[in-house]
């Protein structure tokens, strides 16, 4: 498997985090009822919320801070803080109750809920969906055309010494990159034996490395068009590699992704549709936060939705009905469900 040593270290750290969190916050593997309260809850006057975020200065940091500002605007005097971390460990932190709310790919939260992928059969059945933020998150395999690689299969056929970056460790982006290459029969050992290497870095830094010829390819999952790719195309000859249907179907089982198609002309270097994997971005919470708290956070987002839509282009099409869109098997928190039912969108 790709990055076996690094992945093992991540899994070990994740399990260690869960054990520690269990002792501190009463980690439970029980599956609490997801039935919404039968009548209106008493809203709190203010909230004390800590969010598990991803990095600083990026899209999710902006969105996370925007959600917290919605809370502050709706419930003055609230304490709402953003704590930057890594996506996988953040899911564990929310599951443990150490942090109340997080932002992540819905597919990674489902892995946690079902105890698959990096969560290694340790089910976190106490995570709940609060809101869908945006869909159409595409797996994007960017490559410099000078490599001669036109399809992912070419890497193995040519035994190409590919120098590639995945997005940051502990993220769904990393997991998706590893599983796609594995599904094509390409391991990290293969890449190293051919003279290549795999690194882990943010989008901006990876594009800089592509410009400097340090790497030749980059994998991420995000909406399109990604501005970094648009800018990169001004100085480099680039391509997006398609994922074939057989692989897409295979990975539906392990990644919980669906088939997506990046439209042609999305980028100047895309002259035909690119079949690929698709995921989504959600807000999730610990099931043990009260119905009143979950209701209040959801209401705050809804009441400030026009403000939130202006935070980042990913949210430009956000609607209250869209917030209530169900994906996967992770249930909504009962407090959020009550709010959506009151609004007539659930």
Buried (B, 14 or more C-beta within 10 A) or exposed (E): EBBEEBBEEBBEBBBEBBEBBBEEBEBBEEEBEBEBBEEEBEBBEBBEBBBBBBBEEBBBBBBBBBBBBBBBEBBEEBEBEBBBBBBBBBBBBBBBBBBBBBBBBBBBBBBBBBBBBBBEEBBBBBBBBBBBBBBBBBBBBBBBEEBEBEBBBBBBEEEBBBBBBBBBBBBBBBBBBBBBBBBBEBBBEBBEEBEBBBBBBBBEBBBBBBBEEBBBBBBBBBBBBBEBBBEBBEEBEBBBBBBBEEBBEBBEEBBBBBBBEBEEEBBEBBEEEBBBBBBBBBBBBBBBBBBBBBBBBBBBBBBBBEBBBEBBEBBEEBEBEBBBBBBBEBBBBBBBBBBBEEBEBB
